[in-house]
Amino acid sequence: MVTDGPRHLALVGTTASGKSALALAVAREEPRLEILSVDSMQVYRGMDIGTAKPTPAERAAVPHHLIDLADPAEDFTLARYVAAARDALA
């Protein structure tokens, strides 16, 4: 359970180890939690296959951030990612 005040949790691990499923399960149990994706490919619109991007139903159940921010032809720089992440955390 999350206590008062801003807290950030990080789930880390190897590719396809179940991080996203665990994050979703935890966030469904604690409605104050939101998911901030750090996947380098999930920021691109239309790249749903092969990225394990959350389904529309999963995104409706738990707020997700930093998904579908850019078209695949766009440069998406670290500076742009950091700015978007700061906005999401605020």
C-alpha positions in Angstrom: 0.0 0.0 0.0 1.2 3.5 -0.9 1.6 6.0 2.0 1.0 9.7 1.8 3.5 11.8 -0.2 5.1 11.3 -3.6 6.6 7.9 -4.0 8.1 6.2 -7.1 8.5 2.5 -7.6 10.7 1.0 -10.2 10.4 -2.5 -11.6 13.5 -3.6 -13.4 14.5 -6.8 -15.1 15.3 -8.5 -18.3 13.2 -8.4 -21.4 10.1 -10.5 -21.2 10.5 -11.2 -17.5 7.0 -10.1 -16.6 7.6 -6.5 -15.4 4.6 -5.0 -17.2 2.2 -7.7 -16.0 3.4 -7.2 -12.4 3.2 -3.4 -12.7 -0.4 -3.7 -14.0 -1.4 -6.1 -11.2 0.1 -3.9 -8.5 -1.5 -0.8 -9.9 -4.9 -2.4 -10.2 -4.7 -3.2 -6.4 -3.6 0.4 -5.5 -5.7 2.9 -7.5 -3.3 5.8 -6.7 -0.6 4.2 -8.8 0.1 5.0 -12.4 2.5 3.4 -14.9 5.2 5.3 -16.6 6.7 3.3 -19.4 10.4 3.4 -20.0 10.3 1.2 -23.1 12.2 2.7 -25.9 9.8 1.5 -28.6 6.4 2.1 -26.8 6.8 5.8 -27.3 6.1 5.3 -31.0 2.5 5.2 -32.3 1.6 2.2 -34.3 4.4 0.0 -33.0 2.0 -2.3 -31.0 3.3 -5.7 -32.2 6.5 -6.8 -30.6 6.6 -4.1 -28.0 4.2 -5.6 -25.4 2.4 -2.3 -25.4 -0.6 -2.4 -23.0 -4.0 -3.0 -24.5 -6.6 -0.3 -24.6 -8.4 -2.1 -21.8 -5.3 -2.2 -19.7 -4.7 1.5 -20.4 -8.3 2.3 -19.4 -7.9 0.4 -16.1 -4.7 2.0 -15.0 -3.3 5.4 -16.2 -0.2 4.8 -18.4 2.3 7.5 -19.5 4.9 7.9 -22.2 3.2 5.6 -24.7 2.4 6.7 -28.3 4.1 10.0 -28.1 5.8 10.1 -31.5 5.4 8.8 -35.0 8.0 6.2 -36.0 9.6 8.6 -38.5 10.2 11.3 -35.8 13.4 11.6 -33.8 12.6 11.0 -30.2 15.5 12.2 -28.2 16.5 11.6 -24.6 15.8 15.3 -23.9 12.3 14.9 -25.2 11.8 11.8 -23.2 13.1 13.5 -20.0 10.7 16.4 -20.5 7.7 14.1 -21.0 8.7 12.0 -18.0 9.0 15.1 -15.8 5.5 16.2 -16.9 4.1 12.8 -16.2 5.6 12.7 -12.7 4.4 16.2 -11.9 
